[in-house]
Amino acid sequence: MKKILILAGGYSKEKEISLKTAKSVFSELNKDKSYNIKVVNPDGQFIEVLRKFKPNTVLNLLHGRYGEDGYIQAILESENVKYTHSGVLSSSLAIDKELSKKIFIKNNILTPKYFKFSYRNNINKIKLLNNLQKKIGFPLVVKPLNEGSSVNVFICKKNNFLRTLKKLNDYGEVLLEKYIPGREIQVAVLADKVLGAIELRPNRKFYDYEAKYNPKAKTEHIIPVQMSKSKYQEVTNIALKAHKILKCRGVTRSDFRYYKNSFYLLETNTQPGMTSLSLVPEIAKFNNITFKNLIKKILEDASINK
């Protein structure tokens, strides 16, 4: 039997999503009796459990900090164990919204204008507002530098910007990004090949945490995406390019805004969710890949050194 150690939970603000992902994946894999599966939260006993269980593969289903940022990947590499998804460097670059943007810009990938704000700098509030108005313009998006699932992401106008900024004070630094209206397109890449794309039409301001994980939010999922073949090819090529320049492995999901005939890459997620409401399984299903086979493909792409 193949031993699969599933990492779930963790310490980020996406812990609950990680547990839901693990529940969905475990339920599917457990139907196959050729697997011996163990689900573990990476707590203080994690390395001891890892060494005792001796898995063939670690299926990393953690989200956010410590699970998606290269931290747990470094531990797994030090233990010389095969694990899924992207490696240390790719994970740390992709989750850092400022660094990934710099890489996108360097590689001629269009991304919204941005400004990194540090709470440590005693900037005059009026001066800050005027500077942002000049460099980025309002409305703008305030977001943490290294969170996922749209945790603590806000769209602000000039009159509520300073109040919103206070809400994220504990982060120390945040990203201030030009708000791009238009269509929300998300593209999945698996093992260096485009899996497909989906369009989202949320009833809320944007595809935020509530829209992603609350069925009552009633976000409309449109697949296939209604656009010309050439534009579809363009957005999927950009997603594949981002996946490759970040040197990602396994599955990634790149999030875009399509506005005035241009695609703006917002970010690339190295460990997208796999819950019943998640987009990658939905894209895979549309392309005749069952949830079980999707998981198997992710496991097959696992390696020891990334």
Secondary structure, DSSP 4 states (H G I P E B T S, - for coil): -EEEEEE---SSTTHHHHHHHHHHHHHHHTTSTTEEEEEE--STTHHHHHHHH--SEEEE---STTTSSSHHHHHHHHTT--B-S--HHHHHHHH-HHHHHHHHHHTT-----EEEEETTS---HHHHHHHHHHHT-SSEEEEESS--TTTT-EEE-TTTHHHHHHHTGGGSEEEEEE---SEEEEEEEETTEEEEEEEEE-SSSSS-HHHHH-GGG--EEESS--S-HHHHHHHHHHHHHHHHHTT--SEEEEEEEEETTEEEEEEEESS---STT-HHHHHHHHTT--HHHHHHHHHHT-BS--
